[in-house]
C-alpha cells in the first residue's frame, strides 16, 4: 500500500504481561518474552493503524518451572501444535482528550479466534538520541481463558485459578519509514512467521 508508514516493536523497551487470580486471594503473573508485529499507519495517524501481532507461545514464563511446563503442555497452551498466539486489529476508536481509545481485534489461541476489546493509551511520539522516531502505547484488557479452552485438568468449579486474565502491555514502536508499494508489504508478510520463530 502506498503512503503508509511501517512501525516495528522495540522489544528491548516493550513487554507483554498477564495476571490471573489464584485461590481467590492471590495472583499469578507472567509474561511472553518473544513477540513481533507488523503495524502500518497512514502517515503517523494511529487511528488508521493496521496491527498484526504474533507471540511465540513457547516464550511464556511465570517464573515457576513446573507451572510453565504445564502451561506449555498439551493440557493448556499445547505449544507443540499451536506455536503462535496472534492478534489482528479490525477497529480502532477515536482518541479522547486523555489520549485513550478502544482497540478491537481478533485474538487467536489454540486455533480458536475471538473478537476482543482492549483499552489503549497513547504516550506520544518522540525522537531518541540516535534520531529514531518512536511512539509509546500502554495496552490493557481482560479476557476469559475458558473462551479459548484454557483450563486446568484438575480444577473444579474454577476456584483454583480465576477465569479472568488481565492483559497489560507496554509497547514502544519504531518508525521504519514509508512503504512504497503493496508488493513490499506482501513480501514482508511472507517472512513474518519465519522471522518470529528464529
N, C-alpha and C positions, 0 to 999 in steps of 0.2 A: 504494500500500500504506500502511496506517495504521501509526502508531508507528514509522516509520523515519526515521533521520537521514540527510540527504544531505550528502556531502562532495565538495568540488571540489579540484583540484590548484592549488596556488600555484606558477605557472610561474616566478616570479621566484626561488624558492628550491628548484627541482626540476630534475633533469636525467636524461636517458636516454642512456647511452653504451654503446659496444661496443668490443671489441678482438679482432683476429684475427691469427694468426701470418703472417709474411711471409718467404719464402725460408728458412724453417726456423730462423732465428736472431733475427729482429727481429719487431716487431709494428706493425700499422696500427691506429690508434684513430680513433673517430669518434663522432658524436652526432646525435640528432634534436632540432631546435630548436623544433618546434611539435607539441604534443600536448595532449590533454584527456581527461577521464574522467568517467563517472557512477559514483559509489560510494555505495552505500546500506548502512547497518548498522541492526540492531535496537538502539535506543538508541546506546551507544558501544562495543558489543561487536564488534570487528573479526573475530572468528571467524565471525560471521554475514554478513560483507561480501559484497555482490554488486558485481562490478567489471566495467565496460565501458570499456576503454581504446581510444582512437583516436589514431594517429600519422599526421601528414602526411608521406608518403614523400618529397615534394619538399624537405622541410626538412633532409634528410640533409647532413652535411658531414664530410669527413675533412681539411679544410684544404689540399686539393690540387685545383685547379680541373679539371684534365684527368681525374683519377681520379674526382671527383664526377660529371663529365659522363658517364663510362662507367657508373658505378653507377646513375645515374638513367635510362640509356638502355634501349632495347628488349632489349638483351643481358643486362640484370641485373634491376633492380627494375621497369623498364618503367612509370615513373610516369604516363605518358600514359594507360595503360589500367588501372593499379592505383594509384589515388591515395592509398589508405589502407592502413595496417597496423593490424590490430585484435587485441585480446586480451580474451577473455571468461572470467572465472573460473567454475569449477564445483565445486571442493573446496578447503577450507582446513583444514589440520591443526591440532591443539591446540597451544597455545603452551607451550614448555618453560620451565624456570626462568630461562633467559637471555633470554627474550622472542623466541625463534626459532620459526618454524613453516614448513611446506611449503605452497606455493600451486600448485594445478593449474588449468590452463585451456587454452582453445583459441586458438592463435596462427594468424592468417591472413595470409599474404604471397602476393601474386600469385595470389589466388584459391584457394590451397592451404591447408587447415586441418589442423593437427597439435596433438595434446594434449601439453603440455609441463609440466615441473615447475620451479618457481622457489623459491629459499630467501629467506625474508622475516624481517627483524629489526625488531621494534617498538622505536621510540625514545622512546615516551612521548607523553602529551598535556599541553600547556601552554597558557597564555594569553599572547598577545603584548601589548606595551604599549598597544595600541589596543583591547583587550578581545576580540580574535578568538581563539576556541579552535582550536588546531592540533594535528595528530598527525604524527609523523615516522616514516618507514619507509625501510629500506635493502633493496633487492631485487636478488638476484644469481642467475645461472643460466648454463647452457651449452647451446647448440643446434648442430645441424649444418646449415649453409646448404644443402647438397645436398638435404636433405629438402624444401626449397621451390623447388628448381630454380634456385638462385642460383649460377651457375657462370661463370667467366671463359671467353670463347670461345677464348682462346689457351693455357689451361693444359693441361698433360699430366701425368697421374699425381698431380696435387694438390700438387706441390712448390712452386709459386709462392706461392699463398695457401692457408693452412690451411682445413680444412673446419669446424673447431670455432670458434664465435663465442662469446665471453664477454660476457654482458649484465650491466651494472651500473647501477642506478638509485638515486638519492636523491630521495625524494618527501616533500613537505610538503603536508599536506591541511588544508583549512579547513572547519570545521563550518558548514554553511549552514542548519542548523535542521531541524525536523520537516516531513515531508511529510504532508499531511492526507488525501490521497485518491489512489487509483491513477490517477485522471484526470489529476492534475498530473504524475505520473511519465510517463504516456504522452505528454503534451504536450511535456515536456522532451525525451523521446527523439526526437520528430518533428523537432525543430530542432537536434539534436546535430550531425549531419553537416554541416548548413549552416553552423553557427557555426564548426566546426573549419576549414573551408576558406576562411574570410574572410581 
